[in-house]
Amino acid sequence: MSRSLKKGPYVDEKLLKKVQKLKAGDKTVIKTWARNSTISPEMVSFSFGIHNGKKHIEVFISEDMVGHKLGEFSPTKKFVRHGGKMQKDQEKKAGQK
């Protein structure tokens, strides 16, 4: 469910202050735990280290990410694979190529 239009999008204040301190084109990674923060136009062209519960995943923000949440680009669950004989055969074929 989306946030009320009356309230506007949630953007973490500390995160915005960190972004405003940096110059445009700066390659510094901004570490954050605010996965629920919405990406605003001021964040474009900066790199963020978004915490997934275990480590920070580096994400470069582009224009088409504006309006999405930071947590969408840092998955919290790791898909290992489906098991079975067919999976092993496919991996062997891929390894031979």
Phi and psi in degrees as GROMACS dihedral restraints (atoms count N, CA, C in turn):
[ dihedral_restraints ]
;  ai    aj    ak    al  type     phi  dphi    fc
    3     4     5     6     1   -82.9    20    10
    4     5     6     7     1   163.8    20    10
    6     7     8     9     1   -76.1    20    10
    7     8     9    10     1   152.2    20    10
    9    10    11    12     1   -60.7    20    10
   10    11    12    13     1   139.1    20    10
   12    13    14    15     1   -64.8    20    10
   13    14    15    16     1   -29.6    20    10
   15    16    17    18     1   -63.6    20    10
   16    17    18    19     1   -38.1    20    10
   18    19    20    21     1   -80.2    20    10
   19    20    21    22     1   -32.5    20    10
   21    22    23    24     1    86.1    20    10
   22    23    24    25     1   172.7    20    10
   24    25    26    27     1   -71.4    20    10
   25    26    27    28     1   147.9    20    10
   27    28    29    30     1   -86.4    20    10
   28    29    30    31     1   121.5    20    10
   30    31    32    33     1  -127.7    20    10
   31    32    33    34     1   126.4    20    10
   33    34    35    36     1   -62.5    20    10
   34    35    36    37     1   127.3    20    10
   36    37    38    39     1   -65.1    20    10
   37    38    39    40     1   -41.3    20    10
   39    40    41    42     1   -61.4    20    10
   40    41    42    43     1   -38.1    20    10
   42    43    44    45     1   -66.4    20    10
   43    44    45    46     1   -41.9    20    10
   45    46    47    48     1   -64.0    20    10
   46    47    48    49     1   -37.6    20    10
   48    49    50    51     1   -64.2    20    10
   49    50    51    52     1   -41.0    20    10
   51    52    53    54     1   -63.6    20    10
   52    53    54    55     1   -39.4    20    10
   54    55    56    57     1   -67.5    20    10
   55    56    57    58     1   -40.7    20    10
   57    58    59    60     1   -69.2    20    10
   58    59    60    61     1   -26.3    20    10
   60    61    62    63     1   -70.9    20    10
   61    62    63    64     1   -30.5    20    10
   63    64    65    66     1   -82.1    20    10
   64    65    66    67     1   152.5    20    10
   66    67    68    69     1   -84.6    20    10
   67    68    69    70     1   158.9    20    10
   69    70    71    72     1   -64.9    20    10
   70    71    72    73     1   135.3    20    10
   72    73    74    75     1    84.6    20    10
   73    74    75    76     1     4.8    20    10
   75    76    77    78     1   -69.5    20    10
   76    77    78    79     1   136.5    20    10
   78    79    80    81     1   -92.2    20    10
   79    80    81    82     1     7.9    20    10
   81    82    83    84     1   -67.9    20    10
   82    83    84    85     1   138.1    20    10
   84    85    86    87     1   -89.3    20    10
   85    86    87    88     1   126.1    20    10
   87    88    89    90     1   -94.6    20    10
   88    89    90    91     1   111.9    20    10
   90    91    92    93     1   -79.5    20    10
   91    92    93    94     1   137.3    20    10
   93    94    95    96     1  -148.5    20    10
   94    95    96    97     1   150.3    20    10
   96    97    98    99     1  -109.6    20    10
   97    98    99   100     1    -0.6    20    10
   99   100   101   102     1   -83.7    20    10
  100   101   102   103     1    76.7    20    10
  102   103   104   105     1   -71.1    20    10
  103   104   105   106     1   -22.5    20    10
  105   106   107   108     1   -86.9    20    10
  106   107   108   109     1     0.7    20    10
  108   109   110   111     1   -75.8    20    10
  109   110   111   112     1   136.9    20    10
  111   112   113   114     1   -81.2    20    10
  112   113   114   115     1   143.3    20    10
  114   115   116   117     1   -78.7    20    10
  115   116   117   118     1   123.9    20    10
  117   118   119   120     1  -105.3    20    10
  118   119   120   121     1   164.2    20    10
  120   121   122   123     1   -60.5    20    10
  121   122   123   124     1   -24.0    20    10
  123   124   125   126     1   -68.8    20    10
  124   125   126   127     1   -21.1    20    10
  126   127   128   129     1   -86.0    20    10
  127   128   129   130     1    -8.1    20    10
  129   130   131   132     1   -63.9    20    10
  130   131   132   133     1   139.2    20    10
  132   133   134   135     1    74.6    20    10
  133   134   135   136     1    21.2    20    10
  135   136   137   138     1  -117.3    20    10
  136   137   138   139     1   155.5    20    10
  138   139   140   141     1  -102.3    20    10
  139   140   141   142     1   134.0    20    10
  141   142   143   144     1  -119.3    20    10
  142   143   144   145     1   141.3    20    10
  144   145   146   147     1   -99.4    20    10
  145   146   147   148     1   100.0    20    10
  147   148   149   150     1   -95.0    20    10
  148   149   150   151     1   125.5    20    10
  150   151   152   153     1   -75.6    20    10
  151   152   153   154     1   133.3    20    10
  153   154   155   156     1  -110.1    20    10
  154   155   156   157     1    11.9    20    10
  156   157   158   159     1   106.8    20    10
  157   158   159   160     1   -21.3    20    10
  159   160   161   162     1  -124.8    20    10
  160   161   162   163     1   -45.8    20    10
  162   163   164   165     1  -147.6    20    10
  163   164   165   166     1   171.5    20    10
  165   166   167   168     1   -92.1    20    10
  166   167   168   169     1   126.4    20    10
  168   169   170   171     1  -100.9    20    10
  169   170   171   172     1   125.3    20    10
  171   172   173   174     1   -78.2    20    10
  172   173   174   175     1   128.1    20    10
  174   175   176   177     1  -131.7    20    10
  175   176   177   178     1   128.8    20    10
  177   178   179   180     1   -93.4    20    10
  178   179   180   181     1   125.8    20    10
  180   181   182   183     1   -87.1    20    10
  181   182   183   184     1   127.3    20    10
  183   184   185   186     1  -116.0    20    10
  184   185   186   187     1   175.2    20    10
  186   187   188   189     1   -63.6    20    10
  187   188   189   190     1   -34.9    20    10
  189   190   191   192     1   -76.0    20    10
  190   191   192   193     1    -4.5    20    10
  192   193   194   195     1   -89.0    20    10
  193   194   195   196     1    -9.8    20    10
  195   196   197   198     1   -62.0    20    10
  196   197   198   199     1   132.2    20    10
  198   199   200   201     1    99.8    20    10
  199   200   201   202     1   -17.6    20    10
  201   202   203   204     1   -88.1    20    10
  202   203   204   205     1   168.7    20    10
  204   205   206   207     1   -89.9    20    10
  205   206   207   208     1   151.6    20    10
  207   208   209   210     1   -63.4    20    10
  208   209   210   211     1   -35.5    20    10
  210   211   212   213     1   -65.0    20    10
  211   212   213   214     1   -18.5    20    10
  213   214   215   216     1   -68.0    20    10
  214   215   216   217     1   -22.5    20    10
  216   217   218   219     1  -103.5    20    10
  217   218   219   220     1     8.9    20    10
  219   220   221   222     1  -135.1    20    10
  220   221   222   223     1    87.1    20    10
  222   223   224   225     1   -65.1    20    10
  223   224   225   226     1   142.2    20    10
  225   226   227   228     1   -94.7    20    10
  226   227   228   229     1   -17.8    20    10
  228   229   230   231     1  -114.1    20    10
  229   230   231   232     1   139.6    20    10
  231   232   233   234     1  -102.9    20    10
  232   233   234   235     1   121.2    20    10
  234   235   236   237     1   -83.8    20    10
  235   236   237   238     1   118.8    20    10
  237   238   239   240     1   -82.4    20    10
  238   239   240   241     1   -71.0    20    10
  240   241   242   243     1   172.5    20    10
  241   242   243   244     1   164.6    20    10
  243   244   245   246     1   -86.1    20    10
  244   245   246   247     1   139.9    20    10
  246   247   248   249     1   -86.2    20    10
  247   248   249   250     1  -168.4    20    10
  249   250   251   252     1   110.5    20    10
  250   251   252   253     1   170.6    20    10
  252   253   254   255     1   -68.5    20    10
  253   254   255   256     1   -39.7    20    10
  255   256   257   258     1   -62.8    20    10
  256   257   258   259     1   -38.8    20    10
  258   259   260   261     1   -64.8    20    10
  259   260   261   262     1   -42.0    20    10
  261   262   263   264     1   -64.4    20    10
  262   263   264   265     1   -40.5    20    10
  264   265   266   267     1   -63.2    20    10
  265   266   267   268     1   -41.1    20    10
  267   268   269   270     1   -65.3    20    10
  268   269   270   271     1   -39.6    20    10
  270   271   272   273     1   -67.2    20    10
  271   272   273   274     1   -36.6    20    10
  273   274   275   276     1   -63.4    20    10
  274   275   276   277     1   -45.0    20    10
  276   277   278   279     1   -62.0    20    10
  277   278   279   280     1   -40.7    20    10
  279   280   281   282     1   -68.0    20    10
  280   281   282   283     1   -34.8    20    10
  282   283   284   285     1   -70.8    20    10
  283   284   285   286     1   -30.0    20    10
  285   286   287   288     1   -75.6    20    10
  286   287   288   289     1   -26.7    20    10
